[in-house]
Amino acid sequence: MRKPDLTITKVAATGWTALPASLVLVLLATPMLAQQVSRDQDIVDLRLGQRIMVDDGSCPAGQIKEVSGARMTAAGVVRSAKCIPRLGPKRK
C-alpha cells in the first residue's frame, strides 16, 4: 500500500527538478534568437535591454557587432555597440 505513495512522490519530485533545468535551457538558447541586420540604419526601434547583431564588417574576423539599448534618457534609448565573438555560421 505504501509503494504507490512513494512512486507518486518520486514522480512529483522529478517534475520539479525538470522545471528549473528547462528554464536554464531556454535562457541559454535566447542569444541564438537574437535579431541580425546588415546595417546600423536598419535598426528602427531599439528598446531598453534589446540586443541586435549587426553584420556590417566593422569588427575583426570571427566577431560581430552587438548593438544594445544601454540607458534610458529623456530623448530615448541610448545605444551601445561592441564586438563580440560570432557563435554560429555567418548568416546572409
Buried (B, 14 or more C-beta within 10 A) or exposed (E): EEEEEEEEEEEEEEEEEEEEEEEEEEEEEEEEEBEBBEEBEEBEEBEEEBBBBBBEEEBEEEEBBBBBBBEEEEEEBEBEBEEEEBEEEEEE
